[in-house]
Amino acid sequence: MNEYIEKARLFLKKEQLDYLLVNSTNEFLVEYNELKKNSRYFLTGFTGSTGDVSKNKVYLFVDGRYHIQADLEVNHDEVTVVKLELGKFIDELYGILEENSTLGICSNKNSQYRYETLVEKFKEKKIKLKLIDNDPIANKIINQKQDITEIPFNLAGKTTNEKIKDISKNLKDDEALIVTNLEDISYLYNIRNFNKENSCSVEGKAIITKDSNILFKDETLDDFNNYLKNTANIKTFYVKKADITAKDYALISDKAKKSEISIKKYLKTEAEIEHYKDAFKRTDNAISATREFIHNNNNISEYDIKVELENNFKKFGAKCQSFTSIVAKDKNSALAHYSKSSKNEIVKEGSLVLIDCGGYYGGGLATDTTRVFVKGQPTDLHKKVYTTVLKAFLHAFNIKDFDCGFDIDYLARDFLKNNAPDGFLFNHGLGHGIGVSVHEAPPRLNALSSEAFVEFEDNMCFTIEPGLYRENYFGVRLENSCYFKDGKINSFTNMCYESKLIDISMLNNNEKKWLDKFEVK
């Protein structure tokens, strides 16, 4: 038996719990957590970015992006994979837990919002929640001092003082704002850590008052809790329950008030837009060079391509990757978030290769682009699926009448539903915001998310990434990162489309005209 499963069951017995929720997040509630800090990975072997867990059985909950990947990665003798729709985790968990049972959750790896949501949801079945101060599964890791880089004004477009003044100007003398979201911290203080794996956010927590601000990080991070406990002159702490851990919230619950203060990092400055244009030009160059590597070399593996890709990112100025690069051939491309990049998966004549990648450059904003290439000649099915996805992208990108991400998602989703070849499915959101994190919100192009109804504003940056996938066949996703300006969607991404994969007879005249202006090779 997996030693971590045994460890979990011993903990259940010791604490008199019926179930234990095991998270993939760390103490900063980071979704894309390093595997060495990911308790859910130790318990299940699942490497994807989402999925939570446990009594006599271990349950792994995964949404549509990870159904196939979870089946491939877990030991099914030990782990039961629960496949659900995006956003349905709590409903599925509710159905599994028995009445009058006790569920333990780690207070420093779950947000206060999730804790309160679970408490409310489980009332009817009289399920009790017990907060556990520390993760019983995780290995203790000593965090090293961060190597922090300051983002210069010409790339940020706003100083730290200007950003903090924007959010503190209406605070009273006895009020404070707590900031614990790492992207917010990195944005407000114009700092990044480019030595992290697939992220550049600085780990820290901040307390901002009308006239001062304190950033707790590295050796001062332990002082954050002491400050919360011992600051008598602050009568009200404004917090976002989705961003603060249940453990931190418990220290100020009697003083806590819901924050309506918006940290508008999603509205990029003109300097950030210009930086993004340069960053995506470099990303295009890195992908283009990798495309040439695929076309001009034989007997190369997914792993070889990934090494070449990430070397090309460095060659064109990237500080680091913005997420784990996806290089997936043939049936592996049907896994929307495949991340193995195997040395044993050799690209052959007729192989389809999907590449989803991004990087961080000097301004510390994430790029994100997906393209699909073919070695040699494609099949008719390759061309039909690729062209259908391309048409879905063009429907979304050239939308005329819209207010928010929901409108764009709905248009593309409806098109794919009515035009997808048999067996091919679109099983994820159409897009997400980009910025300090590769996944930022708002905006969100996902019909299942409340943030999809946030109205678009100038300089919002986001992806449009329709896809079609069929298990044991292949998948196609085409992703451009874009920005909204003067009522129009504009593309940062200018990486070419693969001419061999386009069935021109499937395109209408407007689509042909659009492609005439966009590079196709």
N, C-alpha and C positions, 0 to 999 in steps of 0.2 A: 504493500500500500504506500502511496505517496506520503512522505514524512510530514508534509504540511497538512494533509487531511487528518492524519493521526493527531497532530498538534491541535488542530481546530476542535476535534471531538473531545480531547482531554480538557480543553478550555471550556467547552459547553458543559461538561460534567462538573467541573470545578465551580463554575459560576451559576450553575443550575439554570441554564438556558435551554430552550428547545431549538432555537435557530440562531445562526450568526450571519450577519450580512458582511461580506468581504468585498472591499472596494479596490478599484484599479487606481484611484487617485492618491495623491500624497497629502501632506498636511497643509498644502496651499490650494487644495482642491483642483489640481491640474489634471485635465483629462488625458493629455498625451504624456503620460508619466514614463520615466525610465523603467525598464523591466526590473532592474535591481532594486527598485523601490515599489514595485507593483505586487501587492499581496495576492490579488486575484490571479496573476500569472503563476505564482508559486503553487497555488492551490489547484489550478486547472490546466496549466500549460498553454492557455489561450493568449496569443500575443497581440490581438487587436486592441484598438484604443478604447472600446467601450464593452460593457458586459459586467454584471454584478452577480454575487452568489447568495444555504446549507442546512441537519440532524442526521438521519440515517442516509440521506442522499445528499450529493453535492449538485446543485443546480447552477448552470451557467446561462444567464439571460443575454441573448444577442439579437440586435435588430437586423433588418434585411441586408445591410452592408456586409455582414459577417456570418450569415447562415452557413455558407459552404466552408469558409475558413475555419469556423469553430469545429465543424464535423471532422475536418482533416487534422486538427491539432490536438484535440483532447483524447484521453483514454476513456472510451465509452463504457468500460467496465466500472469506472469510478465516477464519471461525470455525466449528468443528464443535461443535454443541450436543449434549452427552451427558446424556440424561435418565435420572435414577436415582431409586431410592427413598430416603427419608430415612435417613441413616446408612450408606449404601453407597458413599460416595466412594472410600475407600481400596481397596475391592474392584475398582471400575471402573478406577481408576488402575493397579492391579496388572495388569489384563488388557490395558491399552494399551501399557505400557512393555515394551521388548524386553529379552531376556536379556543380561546382561553390559554393560548400558548404565549411564550415570552421570546421576543426577538432582541438580540444584542446588536447594537451598532456602535461603531467607533466614533467618538465625539470629535476627534481631531481630523477625521477623513470624510465627514459628511457635513453638508451645510445645514445651518439652522432651518432654512426653507424646506429641505428634504425631511429633516426630523419632524417638523410640524405637519408636513403633508402626510407622512406615514402615521403619525399619531391620530390625525383626523380620519384618515382612510380606514384604520384598523379598529375604530371604536365599535362598529357594529358587530364585529366578531370577538370583541373583548380581548384583543391581542395587546399585550403589554410590551412597551419598548424600554430597554435598559441601556443607558449610555455607558460606554466603556471608554475610559480616558485615553488608553493607548492601544494601538493595533497589536493583537496577540499573535498575528501571523508573520508580520514583517521582521526582517533582520534589521538590527540597529545599525544605522549608517551615520558616521560622523561627517557632517557637511563641511566641505573645505571653504576657505575664504574665496569669495567670488572675484573674478578678474573683470572689473567693470570699465566700460568705455562710455564716455560722454558723447552724445550726438550733437554735432555743431549746429549753430543757429541756421546756417544756410541750407541745411537738410531738414531741420525740424520745422522752421518757420515760426516758432513761438518759443519764448524762454520759459523756464520752470516757474519763475515768479509770475509771469503772465497767466500761465495755466492754473496755478494755485489761486491766484487772485480771482479768476473767473468763478471758482467753486466755493470760495470762502467769504466772498464779499457780503453775503446776507446772513452769515452766522452771528449769533449774539455772543457776548463775552463769556457766558457759561455753557456754550455749546461747542461740540467738536464733531468732525466727520472722521469716521474710521474707513481706511482704504486698505483692503486685503487682496484684491484682485491683482495678480502679478502684471498683467498687461497694463492696467491702470497705473500701477506704481512706475513701470518702465516708461510709460508715456508722460506722466506728470513730471518726472524728474529727468527726462531726456537721457536715460541711461540704458545700456544693454550689457549682457554677458554673452559674448560671441564664442565662448569656450564650452557652452552647454551643448547637449546632444539634441538636435532637431528643435531648438527653441533658443531665443536670446533674451527672454524675460529675466529680470533681476528678482531674486527671491527676497521679499521684504514685506513689511507692514508699516502703514503710516497713520499718524493722527494729526489732523489739520484743524486749527482753531482760527478765529478771526484774524489774529495777528502773528501766528507762528505755525510751524509745522515740524514734525519730528519723523524722520525715516529710520525705522528699526531694521537692521540687516546684519548678517554675519554675527560678530561677537556681541552686538547689542540687541539681537532679536529676542533673547530671553527677558529683556527689560520691558518688552511690550506688555506682557501679562501683568507685571508689577505695576506698570503705569495705570492700566485699567482698574486694578484693585485699589490703588492708593491715591487716586486723584480726586480729592473732595470738591475742588472748585468747579469741576465739570458736572453739570446737572443733567445734560442730555447728550447722548452719543447717537449720531445719525449713522445707520448701517443699512446695507443691502443684505437681506437674509440669505440670498442665493450665493453671496460671496464670502460670508463669514462662517467659520466652523461653529458647530454646536458647542464645542469646548470654549472657544473665545466668547461666544454670545452669552454663555452662562455667567461670565464674570461681570457683565454689565446689563443683564436682562431687565433690572428694575429701572435703568436709566435709558434703555434703548428705544429708539424711535425710527420708524421707516424713513429711509433717505429718499428724497425726491430730487436730489442733486445729480445732474447728469454730467459725467465726464465724457466730453464729446470727442473722443479719439477717433470715432468713426467718420467725423467730418474732417477730411484731410486738408491741410493748408496747401496753398499753391506751391510752396517749396516741396512738400511731400508728394504732390502730384508729379512735379517735374522729376523728382528723384525716382519715383515709381516708373516713369517712362524710360529712364536710363536703366533701371534695374531689370525691367522686362526685356529690354533690348539685349542685355547681357544674358538673361535666361534663354531667350530665343537662340542666341549664338551657341550656347552650351548644348541645347537640344539638337540644333541643326548639325553641329559637329558630331554628336552621338548618332544621329541618323546616318551620316556618311560612314561612320564606323560600322554600323550594321550592314549597310548595303555593300561595303567594300571588303568585308572580311568573312571567312567561312569558319565553321566549327567553333563559333563563339557561344558562350553560355549567357544565361540571364545575369549571372554574377559578373562575368566579364564586361557586359554592357553597363551594369551599375557602377563598376569601378571606373570605366571610361567616362560615364556621365558625370560622376562626382569630381573626377579630375578636371573635366571640362568646366564645371562650375567654378572651381578654383582658378583655372586658367583665365576665365573672364571676370574675375574679381569678387567672387562670393566669399564672404567671411565664413559661412557654414551653411548647411542645409536647413530649410525651414520645417522639414518633416522627413520621415524616413522615405526615401525614394522608392517608388514602385516600378519594377521592371518585370513584366509578366508576359510570357509567350503562350499562344494557343489557349488550351483549356484553363491555364492559370489566370488568364485575363478576365475570366468570368467571375473571379473573386474581386469584388470592387476595391478592397483594401489589402490585396495580396502583398506580402512584404518579405518573402523568403529569398527571392533572387538566387536560385539554386545553381551550383556549379554543374549539376547533372542535367539541367534543362538546356539542351543544345538547340540553337536556332537552325532550322533546316529550310530547304527550298519550299516556299509557300507558307512559312510560319508568319503568324501575326504577332507583333510585339507592341504592347501597351506600355507607355512611359508616363508616369505622373510624378512631377518633381517640382522643387522650388528652392530658393536660396534667400539668404540675408546678405545685404550689401551694406555700405557705410551708413545708410540712414536707418537701418534696423527695422525695415518693413518687409514682411514675408511675400515672396512671389509664389505663384502656383499655376502650373500649366499641365495639361494632359494632351498627348498626341498618340496616334496609333500608326505604326508603319508595317510594311510587308516585305519580306525577303523573297525576291523573285516575283512570281505572278500569283495574284489572289484567286480565290474561288468566286463563283457568282454569288454565293451566300455572304462571303466577306464583303463584297461590294454592296449588296443590298442592305446589310445591317449598317455598314459604315455610312452610306449615303442617307439612310433613314435618320441616323443620329445627327448627321450634318444638317439635314433639313430641320430637325427639331431645334438645333442650336440657332439656325437662321430665323426660325419662327420667333424664338425668344429674344434674340438680339435686335431684331428689326420691329419689335412690337410697337404699335402706334399709340394705343390708348391704354394707359396703366397708371396706377398710383403707387403700388407697393410690390414687394416680392411675391406675394400670393398670386397676383395677376399674371406675372411672368411664368411662375411655376405651373399654374393651371393650364396656360396655353400650351407649353411644351409637353406637359404630362398627358393632356388630352390628345395631342397629335401622336405621341408614341403609343398610347393605348389603342388608337384606331389604325395605326400603320405598322406596328412592330411585326416582324416575321414570327411565325408560330414558335412558341416556346421561349422567346426572348422577352425579358422583363426589365422595366425601369424601377429599381428598388431603393432609391435614395432621393434626397432633396436635390433640387435643380442647382442650388448654389448657396454660398455663404459669404459673409463679409471677410475682408482681408485687412491686415494692418500689422500691429506688433505681433499678433498671433496669426497663424495661417487660417484659423477659424475665429472670426470676430462677429459680433452682432450688436446692434443691427448693422446692415440689413440682413435678412435671411430669405432665401428663395425656396420656401418649403411650405406646402399647403397645410402641413400638420403642426406648424409652429406659430404661436401668437406673435412672435417678432416678425413674421412674414407680412403683418398688416401695418408695420411702421412705414409711413410715407417716405418716399425717396426725397433726398435733398442733394443739392450740388456737392460734389466731391465725395460722395459715398463710393466706396470701392468694394467690389464683390466679384465672385466667379459665376459663370454660366457653364454648367457641365452635365448636359444630358448624356445618358448611356443606355445601352441594352446589353443584357447578359443572359447566357444560357449555360447551365451547368453541364460540364463535360464537352462543351463545344468551344465557345470563346466569348469575349466581351469587347465592346467598343465604347469608349468614353472620349468625348472631345470637349476640352475645357479651355475657355479663354477667360482671363481676368480682365475686368472692365471697370469703368468709372462713369458716374452719372453727372451730366453737365448740361444746363440749359434745356432740360426736357428730353435729352437724348442719351442713349447708352453708347459709350465709346470703348474701344478695345485697347487695353495695354498690350495684349499678346498679339504678335504679328508672325508667329511661327507658321510655316507653311502647312497646308493640308497635302495629303498623299494622293497624287493624281491617279495612280493605278487603282486606288480603292473607291474612286468616285464613278458612279454610273450616271453619266451626264443626261441620259434619257429620263431619269427620275426628277430632274430639276426643272423648275419653271423659268421663265425668262428673267424675272427679277432676281432669282437665286443665282442664275448664271452671270448676270451683270455684277452682283455683289462679289462673286468669286473672281471676276475679271480684275477687280481692284485689290484683291487679297492674294498673296503669293500661293500658288499651287505648283508643286514640283512632281 
